[in-house]
Amino acid sequence: MLEYTLLQAVAFLRIEGQLERQRLAQLLGVVAVASQGEKRSIEQLQRDLLKD
């Protein structure tokens, strides 16, 4: 059984929240670019996301 302190649990949840917001922001970018339908824009976004 894993035992974490309250501070460790809060830090973990804070970081997880930041990662989730980053994922959602990337998803929003994908949807926005895809809605424009320009192949070049979609390909550029793919390259940008793969850099990370």
Biopython code that builds the backbone (N, CA, C, O; Angstrom):
import numpy as np
from Bio.PDB.StructureBuilder import StructureBuilder

atoms = [
    (1, "MET", "N", (0.840, -1.178, 0.000)),
    (1, "MET", "CA", (0.000, 0.000, 0.000)),
    (1, "MET", "C", (0.888, 1.245, 0.000)),
    (1, "MET", "O", (1.826, 1.364, 0.788)),
    (2, "LEU", "N", (0.560, 2.172, -0.912)),
    (2, "LEU", "CA", (1.333, 3.403, -1.002)),
    (2, "LEU", "C", (0.808, 4.422, -0.013)),
    (2, "LEU", "O", (-0.400, 4.598, 0.150)),
    (3, "GLU", "N", (1.723, 5.073, 0.628)),
    (3, "GLU", "CA", (1.331, 6.101, 1.583)),
    (3, "GLU", "C", (1.970, 7.427, 1.187)),
    (3, "GLU", "O", (3.193, 7.544, 1.102)),
    (4, "TYR", "N", (1.131, 8.409, 0.951)),
    (4, "TYR", "CA", (1.604, 9.737, 0.590)),
    (4, "TYR", "C", (1.157, 10.726, 1.655)),
    (4, "TYR", "O", (0.120, 10.557, 2.296)),
    (5, "THR", "N", (1.967, 11.760, 1.824)),
    (5, "THR", "CA", (1.551, 12.836, 2.717)),
    (5, "THR", "C", (0.519, 13.690, 1.986)),
    (5, "THR", "O", (0.376, 13.601, 0.767)),
    (6, "LEU", "N", (-0.179, 14.495, 2.724)),
    (6, "LEU", "CA", (-1.167, 15.393, 2.124)),
    (6, "LEU", "C", (-0.500, 16.331, 1.117)),
    (6, "LEU", "O", (-1.043, 16.568, 0.037)),
    (7, "LEU", "N", (0.653, 16.856, 1.458)),
    (7, "LEU", "CA", (1.361, 17.768, 0.558)),
    (7, "LEU", "C", (1.774, 17.074, -0.733)),
    (7, "LEU", "O", (1.701, 17.673, -1.806)),
    (8, "GLN", "N", (2.207, 15.816, -0.644)),
    (8, "GLN", "CA", (2.579, 15.068, -1.843)),
    (8, "GLN", "C", (1.362, 14.836, -2.731)),
    (8, "GLN", "O", (1.446, 14.964, -3.952)),
    (9, "ALA", "N", (0.248, 14.502, -2.127)),
    (9, "ALA", "CA", (-0.979, 14.259, -2.892)),
    (9, "ALA", "C", (-1.449, 15.547, -3.571)),
    (9, "ALA", "O", (-1.847, 15.523, -4.736)),
    (10, "VAL", "N", (-1.407, 16.650, -2.863)),
    (10, "VAL", "CA", (-1.822, 17.934, -3.434)),
    (10, "VAL", "C", (-0.902, 18.323, -4.590)),
    (10, "VAL", "O", (-1.375, 18.790, -5.626)),
    (11, "ALA", "N", (0.398, 18.135, -4.422)),
    (11, "ALA", "CA", (1.347, 18.457, -5.493)),
    (11, "ALA", "C", (1.083, 17.593, -6.720)),
    (11, "ALA", "O", (1.100, 18.091, -7.845)),
    (12, "PHE", "N", (0.843, 16.316, -6.514)),
    (12, "PHE", "CA", (0.550, 15.418, -7.622)),
    (12, "PHE", "C", (-0.709, 15.863, -8.356)),
    (12, "PHE", "O", (-0.721, 15.912, -9.586)),
    (13, "LEU", "N", (-1.760, 16.185, -7.625)),
    (13, "LEU", "CA", (-3.013, 16.607, -8.246)),
    (13, "LEU", "C", (-2.859, 17.933, -8.978)),
    (13, "LEU", "O", (-3.477, 18.142, -10.022)),
    (14, "ARG", "N", (-2.050, 18.818, -8.445)),
    (14, "ARG", "CA", (-1.805, 20.108, -9.100)),
    (14, "ARG", "C", (-1.100, 19.898, -10.440)),
    (14, "ARG", "O", (-1.484, 20.491, -11.447)),
    (15, "ILE", "N", (-0.079, 19.062, -10.446)),
    (15, "ILE", "CA", (0.654, 18.785, -11.685)),
    (15, "ILE", "C", (-0.249, 18.081, -12.695)),
    (15, "ILE", "O", (-0.236, 18.408, -13.882)),
    (16, "GLU", "N", (-1.024, 17.125, -12.225)),
    (16, "GLU", "CA", (-1.946, 16.415, -13.114)),
    (16, "GLU", "C", (-2.953, 17.381, -13.722)),
    (16, "GLU", "O", (-3.308, 17.249, -14.893)),
    (17, "GLY", "N", (-3.414, 18.340, -12.946)),
    (17, "GLY", "CA", (-4.339, 19.353, -13.462)),
    (17, "GLY", "C", (-3.695, 20.208, -14.540)),
    (17, "GLY", "O", (-4.332, 20.525, -15.545)),
    (18, "GLN", "N", (-2.439, 20.581, -14.342)),
    (18, "GLN", "CA", (-1.717, 21.364, -15.346)),
    (18, "GLN", "C", (-1.563, 20.572, -16.643)),
    (18, "GLN", "O", (-1.758, 21.108, -17.733)),
    (19, "LEU", "N", (-1.213, 19.300, -16.516)),
    (19, "LEU", "CA", (-1.064, 18.453, -17.705)),
    (19, "LEU", "C", (-2.387, 18.302, -18.448)),
    (19, "LEU", "O", (-2.418, 18.317, -19.678)),
    (20, "GLU", "N", (-3.463, 18.160, -17.709)),
    (20, "GLU", "CA", (-4.784, 18.032, -18.335)),
    (20, "GLU", "C", (-5.159, 19.310, -19.078)),
    (20, "GLU", "O", (-5.712, 19.248, -20.176)),
    (21, "ARG", "N", (-4.862, 20.469, -18.487)),
    (21, "ARG", "CA", (-5.152, 21.733, -19.172)),
    (21, "ARG", "C", (-4.324, 21.865, -20.443)),
    (21, "ARG", "O", (-4.817, 22.374, -21.450)),
    (22, "GLN", "N", (-3.070, 21.414, -20.412)),
    (22, "GLN", "CA", (-2.239, 21.446, -21.612)),
    (22, "GLN", "C", (-2.806, 20.533, -22.693)),
    (22, "GLN", "O", (-2.849, 20.911, -23.863)),
    (23, "ARG", "N", (-3.240, 19.335, -22.309)),
    (23, "ARG", "CA", (-3.830, 18.411, -23.282)),
    (23, "ARG", "C", (-5.097, 18.998, -23.886)),
    (23, "ARG", "O", (-5.321, 18.895, -25.092)),
    (24, "LEU", "N", (-5.920, 19.609, -23.054)),
    (24, "LEU", "CA", (-7.151, 20.210, -23.564)),
    (24, "LEU", "C", (-6.861, 21.391, -24.485)),
    (24, "LEU", "O", (-7.559, 21.581, -25.481)),
    (25, "ALA", "N", (-5.858, 22.172, -24.169)),
    (25, "ALA", "CA", (-5.482, 23.295, -25.025)),
    (25, "ALA", "C", (-4.989, 22.785, -26.378)),
    (25, "ALA", "O", (-5.305, 23.367, -27.415)),
    (26, "GLN", "N", (-4.217, 21.699, -26.369)),
    (26, "GLN", "CA", (-3.759, 21.122, -27.632)),
    (26, "GLN", "C", (-4.935, 20.584, -28.433)),
    (26, "GLN", "O", (-4.992, 20.768, -29.649)),
    (27, "LEU", "N", (-5.858, 19.930, -27.774)),
    (27, "LEU", "CA", (-7.040, 19.411, -28.454)),
    (27, "LEU", "C", (-7.855, 20.545, -29.066)),
    (27, "LEU", "O", (-8.333, 20.428, -30.194)),
    (28, "LEU", "N", (-8.013, 21.633, -28.334)),
    (28, "LEU", "CA", (-8.730, 22.785, -28.859)),
    (28, "LEU", "C", (-8.033, 23.326, -30.103)),
    (28, "LEU", "O", (-8.690, 23.699, -31.075)),
    (29, "GLY", "N", (-6.716, 23.368, -30.072)),
    (29, "GLY", "CA", (-5.957, 23.811, -31.244)),
    (29, "GLY", "C", (-6.190, 22.905, -32.438)),
    (29, "GLY", "O", (-6.350, 23.385, -33.561)),
    (30, "VAL", "N", (-6.209, 21.607, -32.209)),
    (30, "VAL", "CA", (-6.446, 20.650, -33.288)),
    (30, "VAL", "C", (-7.839, 20.871, -33.883)),
    (30, "VAL", "O", (-8.001, 20.918, -35.103)),
    (31, "VAL", "N", (-8.832, 21.007, -33.019)),
    (31, "VAL", "CA", (-10.207, 21.199, -33.494)),
    (31, "VAL", "C", (-10.328, 22.508, -34.273)),
    (31, "VAL", "O", (-10.978, 22.555, -35.318)),
    (32, "ALA", "N", (-9.706, 23.567, -33.765)),
    (32, "ALA", "CA", (-9.786, 24.864, -34.439)),
    (32, "ALA", "C", (-9.138, 24.809, -35.821)),
    (32, "ALA", "O", (-9.697, 25.314, -36.795)),
    (33, "VAL", "N", (-7.970, 24.201, -35.900)),
    (33, "VAL", "CA", (-7.279, 24.111, -37.185)),
    (33, "VAL", "C", (-8.042, 23.199, -38.132)),
    (33, "VAL", "O", (-8.194, 23.512, -39.313)),
    (34, "ALA", "N", (-8.522, 22.072, -37.620)),
    (34, "ALA", "CA", (-9.256, 21.129, -38.462)),
    (34, "ALA", "C", (-10.542, 21.754, -38.997)),
    (34, "ALA", "O", (-10.957, 21.450, -40.116)),
    (35, "SER", "N", (-11.170, 22.617, -38.218)),
    (35, "SER", "CA", (-12.414, 23.238, -38.681)),
    (35, "SER", "C", (-12.167, 24.191, -39.845)),
    (35, "SER", "O", (-13.070, 24.462, -40.637)),
    (36, "GLN", "N", (-10.939, 24.696, -39.944)),
    (36, "GLN", "CA", (-10.601, 25.566, -41.071)),
    (36, "GLN", "C", (-10.384, 24.743, -42.338)),
    (36, "GLN", "O", (-10.567, 25.238, -43.450)),
    (37, "GLY", "N", (-9.993, 23.485, -42.157)),
    (37, "GLY", "CA", (-9.879, 22.566, -43.281)),
    (37, "GLY", "C", (-8.687, 22.766, -44.188)),
    (37, "GLY", "O", (-8.645, 22.185, -45.273)),
    (38, "GLU", "N", (-7.726, 23.557, -43.789)),
    (38, "GLU", "CA", (-6.554, 23.764, -44.632)),
    (38, "GLU", "C", (-5.506, 22.705, -44.320)),
    (38, "GLU", "O", (-5.027, 22.601, -43.191)),
    (39, "LYS", "N", (-5.162, 21.930, -45.325)),
    (39, "LYS", "CA", (-4.217, 20.830, -45.140)),
    (39, "LYS", "C", (-2.882, 21.329, -44.595)),
    (39, "LYS", "O", (-2.305, 20.708, -43.703)),
    (40, "ARG", "N", (-2.401, 22.419, -45.113)),
    (40, "ARG", "CA", (-1.099, 22.962, -44.683)),
    (40, "ARG", "C", (-1.118, 23.328, -43.200)),
    (40, "ARG", "O", (-0.145, 23.087, -42.484)),
    (41, "SER", "N", (-2.221, 23.907, -42.743)),
    (41, "SER", "CA", (-2.339, 24.279, -41.332)),
    (41, "SER", "C", (-2.360, 23.048, -40.436)),
    (41, "SER", "O", (-1.740, 23.033, -39.373)),
    (42, "ILE", "N", (-3.074, 22.019, -40.872)),
    (42, "ILE", "CA", (-3.151, 20.785, -40.092)),
    (42, "ILE", "C", (-1.782, 20.123, -40.012)),
    (42, "ILE", "O", (-1.379, 19.662, -38.943)),
    (43, "GLU", "N", (-1.065, 20.070, -41.126)),
    (43, "GLU", "CA", (0.270, 19.469, -41.132)),
    (43, "GLU", "C", (1.232, 20.247, -40.233)),
    (43, "GLU", "O", (2.050, 19.650, -39.533)),
    (44, "GLN", "N", (1.135, 21.586, -40.253)),
    (44, "GLN", "CA", (2.001, 22.404, -39.392)),
    (44, "GLN", "C", (1.695, 22.145, -37.927)),
    (44, "GLN", "O", (2.612, 22.051, -37.111)),
    (45, "LEU", "N", (0.425, 22.027, -37.584)),
    (45, "LEU", "CA", (0.047, 21.737, -36.208)),
    (45, "LEU", "C", (0.577, 20.374, -35.781)),
    (45, "LEU", "O", (1.048, 20.222, -34.654)),
    (46, "GLN", "N", (0.509, 19.391, -36.657)),
    (46, "GLN", "CA", (1.041, 18.072, -36.342)),
    (46, "GLN", "C", (2.530, 18.157, -36.041)),
    (46, "GLN", "O", (3.004, 17.556, -35.076)),
    (47, "ARG", "N", (3.262, 18.892, -36.852)),
    (47, "ARG", "CA", (4.710, 19.050, -36.608)),
    (47, "ARG", "C", (4.961, 19.731, -35.263)),
    (47, "ARG", "O", (5.840, 19.320, -34.506)),
    (48, "ASP", "N", (4.182, 20.772, -34.973)),
    (48, "ASP", "CA", (4.348, 21.496, -33.709)),
    (48, "ASP", "C", (4.080, 20.597, -32.502)),
    (48, "ASP", "O", (4.816, 20.634, -31.515)),
    (49, "LEU", "N", (3.015, 19.786, -32.589)),
    (49, "LEU", "CA", (2.670, 18.920, -31.470)),
    (49, "LEU", "C", (3.694, 17.800, -31.271)),
    (49, "LEU", "O", (3.944, 17.380, -30.141)),
    (50, "LEU", "N", (4.276, 17.324, -32.353)),
    (50, "LEU", "CA", (5.257, 16.247, -32.248)),
    (50, "LEU", "C", (6.597, 16.734, -31.694)),
    (50, "LEU", "O", (7.401, 15.925, -31.234)),
    (51, "LYS", "N", (6.846, 18.040, -31.732)),
    (51, "LYS", "CA", (8.076, 18.604, -31.154)),
    (51, "LYS", "C", (8.127, 18.390, -29.652)),
    (51, "LYS", "O", (9.194, 18.153, -29.086)),
    (52, "ASP", "N", (6.966, 18.475, -29.005)),
    (52, "ASP", "CA", (6.883, 18.357, -27.546)),
    (52, "ASP", "C", (7.174, 16.972, -27.163)),
    (52, "ASP", "O", (7.161, 16.644, -25.977)),
]
sb = StructureBuilder()
sb.init_structure("model")
sb.init_model(0)
sb.init_chain("A")
sb.init_seg("    ")
for serial, (resi, resn, name, xyz) in enumerate(atoms, 1):
    if name == "N":
        sb.init_residue(resn, " ", resi, " ")
    sb.init_atom(name, np.array(xyz, "f"), 0.0, 1.0, " ", f" {name:<3s}", serial, name[0])
structure = sb.get_structure()
